[in-house]
Amino acid sequence: MNTMQLISINDKKTATFLLADGRKIKSYQSGYVRIEDPRLDRLYQINKTIRGRDGKWYTYKRILIPNELERLEYIINWVKRNYKQNTK
């Protein structure tokens, strides 16, 4: 299996990619990119963030990627940086 393969695109145009380690990356038309780990019970956003300040508290806002090709490029680069293949 390759490191990443497209496994589905649903009616809302959400693309799901399967990593060789069983995790799934979802690309949403809204610009969000999330990762699903079968060992955990939730999806995690992997979009970059901007840190701001609201009074005395720090806030974080996700940077959305509305362009589909830019999201795909972001996913490919994220996988290159974060995917560790088991080598035997």
N, C-alpha and C positions, 0 to 999 in steps of 0.2 A: 504494500500500500504506500502511496505517496504520503508526504507529510500532511497534506491537506487536500480534501476533495469536496466538491459541491455535492450535497445529497438531496436537497430539495429547495424549491421556491414555492411558497404558498400563495393563496389568492390575494393577500395583502402585499405581495412582492417582497416578503422577508426571505432572504437567502440564508440557508443553513449549511455550514461547512463542517465536516468531520475531520478532526485531527487523529493521527495514528494512535495516540494515547487514549482515545475515547472521549475527549472533550469536544464540545461543539461550539462554534462561533456563529453568532447570528448577526446579520446585517439588515437593519431596518430602514425603510424608506424615510423615516423621520430624521435619520442621521445618526442614530445611536448604533453602537457596536457593543455586543455583550458576549460573554463566554459562559458556557454551562459546563460544570464539572459533574460527572455522574456520582461522585462521592459526596457532593454537597446538595443542599436543598434549594438553591437559588441561583439566579443569573447574576453575573457581575459585569458592570459597565467597564469597558476598557478605553473609552474615549479619553483624550487628554482633558485636563481641567485648567481653569483659570481661578486663581485665589484672589478673593476680594475681602473687603472688611465692611461689616455692618455694625457700626458703633464699636463696642469692645470685642465683638466676636468675628472670627474669620469665617468666610463662606467660600464654598467651592461650586463652580458652575462647569458643567460639561460642555466641551466644544463639539458641536454637532457637525457631521460631515454630510451635507445634503446631496452631494454629487456621488452617484453610484460607483463610478470608476475610481474616484478618490477614496471611497470607503474600501473598495477592493485592494487598492494599493496600500492603504493603512493596515488592513488585515494581513496582507502578505508580509509587510515589514514587521508587524507585531509578532507574527509567528516566527520569523527569522530571529528576532531578538529574544523571544521567550520560550520557544519550543526546544526541549532537550530530548533528543531521540536516544532510546536505549540501544547501546551498541554491545554486541556480544562477540 
